[in-house]
């Protein structure tokens, strides 16, 4: 691991202090830090790379941020074998592995090979309108089809592998990965899936009827959702960061990506420990 990409959380006020320590530390170990324009400006350095070029050059991507920055990093690296080490400078930090105080110890382990890489399922989507593609994106967490700013319900028809599953009236639908099972899907009543379970979760958001319930389907399933609402205002949102307006009879196709996000993990920090510590899972107090 020679080239170390650094991706920082937008608006991270403490980034400058951390970068002034971190970048020289990397160089002292014979590593080449790859800075995006924001990081380079904070350090008064001239050499910088656009984020996609930085991701393409990096042997390791260190994310200084929270879960949102981790999601953005996963999309940047889709199709590449580059692992991601998350350093939590945000709030919950469910996807990040270490704190800023532990970054140097963690990287020493990484450079010594004392780590594992956890492959996380990603989703790919395509939105078509009158036979033409109008949008789509890859996600690590979820794709949300919602009523947007409307107060009325959105209506849709859901098919899996071409087979009709149900019509849905409500606030929307979440198509989630196991990684996203602890995000919006969980808040909407969906199940928690261990990331090692490669499957998709369909979670209705505030359905109009009690018969619409979350369902877990195989990772090779092809999901197709048609918007049947005639009113405009519905939205498709990708990882909560990118959105597109939907119209009557728009078709949203979702399937597992051929590529996985690769997150660096250490044996002492398990998925269940993170559930207990950060989500208070099983805490009866």
N, C-alpha and C positions, 0 to 999 in steps of 0.2 A: 504494500500500500504506500505508494510514493506521493500521489496527488490527492490532496484532501480538500474536497469542496466544502464550503461553509455557507449554510443558508440560515438567515436570521429572520426572526419574527418582525413583520412591519411594525414600526412604532415602539420597538423594544428599547426603552430608555437606558437600560444598563448595558446595552450591547457594546458600547465603546470601551468601557472599562474591561469587560470580559475579553474582547478582541485584542486589546493592547497586551494582555497577558498570554492569551491563547496562541496567537499567530507566532510570536517569537519562540514560544515553547515548541511548536511544531517544527520550525526552522532549525532549532537547536538539535533536533533529532533527525535531521536530514530529510524532512518532508517538505513538500511544496504546497503551501496553502493556495487555494483557488478562491478568489473573492468575487462576489457580485458587485455591481457598481455602488450599491448602498454601503456595503462593508468597506470597500476601498476608500470611499469618501470619508467614512468615520476614522479611518487610519491614515488619511492623507497620502494614500498610495495611488500611483497612476495606473498600474496594471489591474484590469478587471475583466470579467467575462459576463455576457448575458446569461441569465439563469440556465437556459437550455444548453448553451455551449459549456458552461461550467459542469452541468450534470453529465454531459457527454464525455468530458475529459477526466472526471473524478474516479479514483479507485475506491473511495469511501466518501460518503456525504454525511457531514455532521450538521444536525439541525439544532439551532438554538432558538427554541420557541415552545409552543404548546401543540395540542392535537391538530389544530388547524394548519400549522406550518408543516407538520408531519404528513397530513393529507396532501398538501400541495407538493411536497417532496416526492411522495409516491407516484403522483401523476407525472412529474418531471422525469422520473427514472423508469417509467413503464417500458418494458422491453429490454432493459439493461440488467446486468448481473450485479450492479453496484449496491452494496449494503448501506443501510441507513442507521446511524446512531443518533437517537433522540435525546437531547438535553433539555429538561423541563424548565423553561423560564416563564411559563404561562400559569394557568390556574390548576385544573384537575390533572392534566398531563397523563391521561390514561395510556397513550401510545408511547410516550417517551420512557427511556430506560433509566436515566441517571439525572442527578441534580447538578447544578453548576459546580458545587463543591467537589463532586465526584468525577468530574470530566477527565482529569489527568490520570487518575487511577484506572478509570475505565478504558481510556485509550492505550495505556501501557499494556493492559490485558489484550486489547484488540491487536496491537502490533506484535504481541507475543503469541498470538493465535489462540488465546484462552477465552474463546467465546463460541456461541452457536449462531446460526442464521435461521430465523423463523420465516418461512414463506407464508405470506398472507394473500388469500384470494382477492382478486380485483374483478370489477364488473366493467363491461363495455356496453354502450347504449347507442341507439340510432333513432332519430325522430324523423319521420317522413310525413309529407303533406302533399296530397294529390300525386303520389308516386315519386316525389322529389325529396331528397334528404335536406332538412333545414337545420339540423343540429345533432348533438351527441357529444359524449365525453366518456372518459374512463374515470372510475372512482375506486377508492379503497373502502369507504364506509357505506354510502347509500345513494340511491336515486329516489327523490321524493317527487311524487306527482300530487299537487295540492290545488285547492281552490283559490290560492293566491290571496288577494285582498278582498275577494267577494265575501259577503255574509251568507250567501246561499251555498248549497252543497254542490260538489262536482260529481258528475256521473261518468262512469267508465265501464268498459267490458274487458274482462281479463281472460286470456287464453294461455295455456302452457302446452308446448309442443303441438300447437294447432288445435288443441282440445279446449272447448269452452269450460271455464272454471266457474265464473260467476259474474254477475253484474254488481257493481258497487256504487252506492250513493253515500256520500259522507264528506269529510274534510280532505280525504285523499288516500294515497297508498304509498308505503315505503317498500322499496325493493332493496334489501340489505345483504351485505356479506356477514360472515361470522365476526369480523372485526367491528363492523357497524352494529352488531347485535347489542352492544352495550351503550349505544348512542341514542338517536331519536327513536329507533325501533323499540328499545327497552322502555322509554318514557311513554310509548303508545301501547304498551301491554305485550310486546313481543318477547320471545324467549331469549335467554343467554346461550350462545353457542361458543364452545371452545374453538379458538382459531384453527386447531388441527382438524376440525370437522369442516370439510369443504362442501358447503351447501349454500343455498340461497334462502332468504326469508322474505315472505310477503306479509306485511303488517298493515291492515287497514287503519286509517286515522279517523277516530270518532265516527264509525259507520252508523248509518241510520237504523239498521236492524241488528239485533243481537246475534243473528246467525252468521255474520261475517266475522271470522276469527283468524288470527295469524296462522300461517302454514309454512312448513319447512320443506323444500323441494331439492332434488339432486342438483349438483353443480353443473351437470351437462344439460339441464333443462333450458328451453328457449321460452322466454316470457314475452308476451305481446299484449299491450294495453292500448285500447282504442278509446279516445275521449268522445263520449256520446252527448255531453252537455252542449247545448246550443249557445249558451251565454259565453262571452269571452271573459278572460281574467284568470283562467287556470295557468299553472306554472309547472315546469320541470326544473328541479334544482339538483345539482351534482355536488355531493359532499358539502352541501350548505354554502358553497362558495361561488358557483357559477350557475346562472339560471337562464331560462328561455320561456317565452310565453307560448301557450298552447291554444289551439283552436279546435272547433268541432271537427271530428273525424281524423284528427292527428293520430298517428300510430307511433307508439314508443316500443321499441324492441330492446330487450335486455338479456344479456347472457354473460357467462363467466369469461373473463379475458384469458387469452393464452399465456399471459405473463403474470407473475406474482411479485408483490412488493417484498423486499428482503430486509427484515428488521434484525438488527444485532441484539442478541439476548445473552444474559449471563445466568448460570445455573442457580445462583442464590435468589433470583427474583422470578417466581413462577406466576402463571396466569391467575391461579387461585389466590395467591398472596396479594396480587394487585386488586382483585375483586374485593378482598376483605379490607384492605387498607384504604383504597380510594373510593369504592362504592359502598363500603360498610356492609357487604354481602354476608348474610347470616348473623349479623349483629343484632342480638335480641334486646340490647340495653336501650 
